[in-house]
Amino acid sequence: MSKNYFKEYPNVDGFFNEYGGAFIPPHLETEMAKINEAYYSISKSHKFIIELRNIRKHYQGRPTPVYHCNRLSNKYGGQIYLKREDLNHTGAHKLNHCMGEALLAKYMGKKKLIAETGAGQHGVALATAAAYFGLECEIHMGEVDMVKEHPNVQRMKILGANVIPVGHGLKTLKEAVDSAFEAYLKDPITAIYCIGSVVGPHPFPMMVRDFQRVVGIEAKDQFLEMTGELPDNIIACIGGGSNAMGLFSAFLEHEECRLFGIEPAGKSFKTGEHAATMTLGKPGMIHGFKCYTLQDEEGNPAPVHSIASGLDYPGVGPEHSMLKDLNKVTYDSITDQECIDSFFELSRLEGIIPALESAHAVAYALKLAQKNPKQSILVNLSGRGDKDLDYVIDTFGLPE
């Protein structure tokens, strides 16, 4: 990849080659232009950068460590490492961009943060950011996900957020995005829509990627310090794809590093039983941008499923869509059962309970380690599994 990659992509119109853009109602174009202009000017300012760095160090607890999984490596082969984003404040990578978006909102004079959430990690992170900056916060969440991720719903409420149940359609992440976007359309002047991944109309895929780049920058330096070389394989789960873009960003120019984005194969590859957008999808439109999408016979977003609420989205980030076409990243999938098996395996062998989203990446790492026992593997452990405990035990029970 070009040394100027991050200046070249996206282009001035927000496209990553053919993907991305901003296909939005005319009255929103002015507001998006303001956000874009503010981001370009404020994010380059010394004051903004210093404040964000102080937040990351003194509030979030960054840098998060890279950890070598000794017992897991001994059992499966290879040398497996984790980038411990589960140790970031609020328990996932989401706070990296939420604090950045909230800081941007503060500088723009916004009073309210609006967002969607699936697994609840983005909602918790944004509610945390709103509390930190003294802003109002409104989180839209599908009713199905509210039941699955009840602990995160309670956390959002404790933090002062107004959690809006979404009861139409499949009552999961896609519907939550619909609802949040509709709420933002009603008040784009005083509110800002803080998208939870590298998706949505420009400039959000760019902004979220840039705020998440801290993950890859840290991991690259840490891995070099620990081993003296770069990892052979780098793995992250893919829903919208923010944690993956954060990690991948530091390694795109290194051809010797193989990058893997892992999405949900769910129960099967039948329509409505998976969310394998990159595996089975095709280019289309969703939520104001172009990307790979899972579509029904009429070209509308298809129903999706994943055991991990944060991954059940019928689209993906436009940058990921471009990287797929360029063959820079290999996109593959993991089933619900493989996810659950790795959830317990990491817990029992390393004392680390992963989020179900992250367990998809762990599961793929275990398969890859067995195929390539002499190679190193760096996994982005994007979140911790506290939020999933009740659901996993109630649904699958404990292994013998």
C-alpha positions in Angstrom: 0.0 0.0 0.0 1.1 3.6 -0.6 3.0 5.4 2.1 0.4 8.2 1.7 -2.5 5.7 2.1 -4.3 7.6 4.8 -4.1 10.8 2.8 -5.4 9.1 -0.3 -8.3 7.1 1.2 -10.9 8.2 1.4 -10.9 10.8 -1.4 -12.4 14.3 -0.9 -15.9 12.9 -1.6 -15.5 10.1 1.0 -14.9 7.2 -1.4 -12.6 4.2 -0.9 -12.4 3.5 -4.6 -16.1 2.7 -5.5 -17.3 2.3 -1.9 -18.4 4.9 0.7 -19.7 8.3 -0.1 -22.6 10.1 1.5 -26.0 9.4 0.0 -28.2 11.4 2.4 -31.2 13.8 2.4 -30.3 17.3 1.1 -31.0 19.0 4.4 -28.3 16.7 6.1 -25.7 17.6 3.5 -24.9 20.9 5.1 -24.6 19.4 8.6 -22.3 16.6 7.3 -20.2 19.2 5.6 -19.9 21.0 8.9 -18.8 17.9 10.7 -16.3 17.1 8.0 -14.8 20.6 8.0 -14.7 20.6 11.8 -12.9 17.2 11.9 -10.3 18.3 9.4 -9.5 21.5 11.2 -9.9 20.5 14.9 -8.2 17.1 14.6 -5.1 18.7 13.3 -4.9 21.2 16.1 -2.4 20.9 18.9 -5.0 21.6 21.6 -7.4 18.8 20.3 -4.6 16.3 20.0 -3.1 17.0 23.4 -6.5 16.7 25.1 -7.3 13.4 23.3 -3.9 12.0 24.3 -4.4 13.0 27.9 -7.8 11.3 27.9 -6.4 8.1 26.5 -3.6 8.0 29.0 -5.2 9.2 32.2 -8.8 8.2 31.7 -8.9 5.2 29.3 -5.8 3.6 30.6 -3.9 3.4 27.3 -1.8 1.8 26.0 -3.5 -1.5 26.4 -1.0 -4.4 26.5 -0.1 -7.2 24.1 -0.2 -10.5 25.8 1.3 -13.9 24.8 -1.0 -16.8 25.3 1.4 -19.5 26.5 -1.1 -22.3 27.3 -3.2 -21.7 24.2 -0.1 -21.6 22.0 1.2 -24.9 23.6 -2.1 -26.6 22.9 -2.8 -25.4 19.4 0.6 -24.5 17.9 2.0 -21.2 16.7 2.6 -18.3 19.0 -0.7 -16.6 19.8 -0.8 -13.0 21.1 -3.7 -10.8 22.1 -4.0 -7.1 21.8 -5.9 -6.5 25.1 -8.6 -4.0 24.1 -10.8 -5.7 26.7 -8.6 -3.8 29.2 -9.5 -0.4 27.7 -11.9 1.5 30.0 -15.5 0.3 29.6 -14.2 -3.1 28.4 -13.8 -2.7 24.6 -12.2 -0.7 21.8 -15.3 1.4 21.3 -14.2 4.2 23.8 -11.3 5.0 21.4 -13.6 6.6 18.9 -16.4 7.6 21.3 -14.1 9.9 23.3 -12.9 11.4 20.0 -16.4 11.9 18.6 -17.6 13.4 21.9 -14.6 15.7 22.0 -15.4 16.8 18.4 -19.0 17.4 19.4 -17.9 19.6 22.3 -15.7 21.7 20.1 -18.6 22.1 17.6 -20.9 23.2 20.4 -23.3 20.2 20.2 -25.4 19.4 23.2 -26.5 15.8 22.5 -25.0 12.5 21.3 -27.2 10.0 19.5 -26.1 6.5 18.5 -27.1 2.9 17.9 -25.7 -0.1 19.7 -25.8 -3.9 19.1 -23.9 -5.6 21.8 -24.1 -2.5 24.0 -20.3 -1.8 24.0 -20.7 1.3 21.8 -23.6 2.4 23.8 -21.8 2.1 27.1 -18.7 3.8 25.6 -20.7 6.7 24.3 -22.7 7.1 27.5 -19.4 7.2 29.3 -18.1 9.9 27.0 -21.3 11.9 27.4 -20.9 11.7 31.2 -17.3 12.8 30.9 -18.1 15.9 28.8 -21.5 16.7 30.4 -23.5 16.0 27.2 -27.0 14.4 26.8 -26.9 10.9 25.4 -29.6 8.9 23.5 -28.9 5.2 22.6 -31.1 3.2 20.3 -31.0 -0.6 20.8 -33.0 -3.5 19.4 -35.3 -5.2 21.9 -33.7 -8.6 21.1 -30.2 -7.3 21.9 -31.5 -5.5 25.0 -32.5 -8.9 26.4 -29.2 -10.6 25.3 -27.0 -7.8 26.6 -29.0 -6.8 29.7 -25.9 -5.9 31.8 -24.9 -3.3 29.2 -28.4 -1.8 29.1 -28.2 -1.3 32.9 -24.7 0.3 32.6 -25.9 2.8 30.0 -28.8 3.8 32.2 -26.6 4.2 35.3 -24.3 6.4 33.2 -27.3 8.7 32.5 -28.1 7.7 28.9 -31.7 7.5 27.6 -32.0 3.9 26.1 -34.6 3.8 23.3 -35.9 0.2 22.6 -36.3 -0.6 18.9 -39.2 -3.0 18.3 -39.6 -3.2 14.5 -38.1 -5.7 12.1 -35.7 -8.2 13.6 -35.2 -5.8 16.6 -31.4 -6.0 16.3 -28.5 -3.8 15.1 -29.7 -2.8 11.6 -33.0 -1.6 13.0 -31.2 0.3 15.8 -29.2 2.1 13.2 -32.4 3.0 11.3 -34.0 4.3 14.5 -30.9 6.3 15.6 -30.6 7.9 12.2 -34.2 8.9 12.1 -33.8 10.6 15.5 -30.8 12.5 14.3 -32.7 13.7 11.2 -35.1 15.4 13.6 -32.4 17.5 15.3 -29.1 17.7 13.3 -28.4 21.2 14.6 -27.9 20.6 18.4 -27.2 16.8 18.2 -24.5 14.7 16.5 -24.9 11.1 15.4 -21.9 9.2 16.7 -21.8 6.1 14.5 -20.4 3.0 16.3 -18.2 1.6 13.5 -16.4 2.4 10.3 -19.8 2.6 8.5 -22.3 5.3 7.5 -22.0 8.3 5.3 -18.8 10.2 4.9 -17.0 11.5 7.1 -17.8 8.8 9.7 -15.9 5.8 8.3 -12.8 8.0 8.1 -13.2 9.5 11.5 -13.8 6.3 13.3 -10.9 4.6 11.6 -8.6 7.5 12.5 -9.6 7.4 16.1 -9.1 3.6 16.2 -5.7 3.8 14.6 -4.2 4.0 18.1 -4.8 0.2 18.5 -2.6 -0.6 15.5 0.1 1.9 16.3 0.4 0.6 19.9 0.3 -3.1 18.8 2.9 -2.7 16.1 5.4 -1.1 18.5 4.6 -3.6 21.3 4.9 -6.7 19.1 8.3 -5.5 17.8 9.5 -4.8 21.3 8.4 -8.2 22.5 9.6 -10.3 19.5 11.9 -8.2 17.3 9.7 -8.7 14.3 6.2 -8.2 13.0 3.4 -10.8 13.4 3.0 -13.3 10.5 -0.8 -13.2 10.9 -3.2 -10.5 12.2 -6.8 -11.3 13.0 -9.9 -9.3 14.0 -13.6 -9.9 14.0 -15.8 -8.0 11.5 -19.2 -6.5 11.9 -19.0 -3.0 10.7 -15.3 -3.4 11.2 -13.9 -0.7 13.5 -11.7 -2.8 15.7 -10.3 -4.5 12.6 -9.5 -1.2 10.8 -7.9 0.0 14.0 -5.5 -2.9 14.1 -5.0 -3.4 10.4 -4.2 0.2 9.8 -0.6 -0.2 11.1 0.2 -3.2 9.0 -1.4 -2.4 5.6 2.0 -1.4 4.1 3.7 -4.6 5.3 3.2 -7.3 2.7 4.8 -9.9 5.0 1.8 -9.6 7.4 -1.3 -11.5 6.4 -4.5 -9.8 7.5 -7.7 -11.7 8.4 -11.2 -10.2 9.0 -13.6 -12.8 10.6 -17.3 -12.5 10.3 -20.2 -14.6 11.6 -21.2 -17.8 9.7 -23.9 -18.1 12.3 -26.0 -21.3 12.2 -25.7 -21.9 8.5 -25.3 -20.0 5.2 -29.1 -19.9 4.7 -30.6 -16.4 4.5 -31.3 -15.1 7.9 -29.0 -17.5 9.7 -25.7 -15.7 9.3 -24.1 -12.3 8.9 -21.3 -13.2 6.5 -21.4 -10.1 4.4 -18.0 -10.3 2.8 -18.4 -14.0 2.1 -21.8 -14.0 0.5 -22.7 -10.3 -0.1 -22.3 -8.0 -3.1 -22.0 -4.2 -3.5 -25.1 -2.3 -2.5 -26.4 0.7 -0.6 -27.2 0.8 3.1 -27.5 3.7 5.7 -26.3 6.4 3.3 -23.2 4.7 1.9 -22.1 2.0 -0.6 -20.4 -1.2 0.6 -20.7 -5.0 0.4 -24.2 -5.9 1.7 -26.3 -9.0 2.2 -29.4 -8.5 0.1 -32.8 -10.1 -0.4 -34.3 -10.8 -3.9 -35.5 -7.2 -4.2 -32.1 -5.8 -3.3 -33.0 -4.7 0.2 -30.8 -5.5 3.2 -31.4 -9.2 4.1 -32.2 -10.5 7.6 -29.1 -11.5 9.5 -28.1 -13.5 12.5 -25.1 -13.8 14.8 -24.6 -15.1 18.3 -22.7 -11.9 18.8 -25.0 -8.9 18.8 -22.2 -6.5 17.7 -21.7 -8.5 14.4 -25.2 -9.0 13.2 -25.2 -6.2 10.5 -26.0 -6.8 6.8 -23.3 -4.3 5.7 -19.7 -3.6 6.4 -17.3 -0.6 6.3 -16.5 0.8 2.9 -12.8 0.6 3.5 -13.1 -3.1 4.2 -15.0 -3.5 1.0 -12.2 -1.8 -0.9 -9.5 -3.9 0.9 -11.5 -7.1 -0.1 -11.4 -6.1 -3.8 -7.7 -5.3 -3.6 -7.1 -8.7 -2.0 -5.2 -7.0 0.8 -7.3 -8.6 3.6 -8.6 -12.2 3.6 -12.2 -12.3 4.9 -13.5 -15.6 6.3 -16.1 -16.7 8.8 -16.7 -18.6 12.0 -19.9 -20.4 13.1 -21.8 -19.8 16.3 -20.6 -23.2 17.8 -16.9 -22.4 17.0 -17.3 -19.0 18.6 -18.8 -20.6 21.8 -16.0 -23.2 21.9 -13.3 -20.6 21.7 -15.1 -18.5 24.3 -14.7 -21.2 26.9 -11.3 -22.3 25.6 -9.7 -18.9 26.1 -11.5 -18.5 29.5 -10.3 -21.9 30.8 -6.7 -21.9 29.4 -5.8 -18.2 29.9 -8.2 -16.8 32.4 -9.5 -14.2 29.9 -13.3 -14.2 29.1 -13.7 -12.7 25.7 -16.7 -10.9 24.2 -18.6 -13.2 21.8 -17.6 -10.8 19.0 -13.9 -11.2 19.8 -14.3 -15.0 20.3 -14.9 -15.2 16.5 -11.3 -13.9 16.0 -10.0 -16.2 18.7 -11.7 -19.2 17.1 -10.1 -18.4 13.7 -6.7 -18.0 15.4 -6.9 -21.5 16.9 -7.7 -23.0 13.4 -4.9 -21.0 11.8 -2.4 -22.0 14.5 -3.0 -25.7 13.8 -2.3 -25.2 10.1 0.7 -22.9 10.6 2.4 -24.1 13.9 5.6 -22.1 13.3 4.0 -18.7 12.7 3.0 -15.9 15.0 -0.6 -14.7 15.3 -1.8 -11.4 16.7 -5.5 -11.3 17.6 -7.4 -8.1 18.5 -9.3 -9.1 21.6 -11.7 -6.2 21.0 -13.9 -6.7 24.1 -14.4 -8.6 27.3 -17.2 -11.1 27.9 -18.9 -9.8 31.0 -21.9 -8.6 29.0 -22.4 -12.1 27.5 -22.2 -14.3 30.6 -25.9 -14.6 31.3 -26.8 -15.2 27.7 -24.1 -17.9 27.2 -24.9 -19.8 30.3 -28.6 -19.6 29.9 -28.4 -20.7 26.2 -25.4 -23.1 26.2 -24.7 -24.0 29.8 -21.3 -24.7 31.1 -18.9 -27.2 29.5 -18.1 -30.3 31.5 
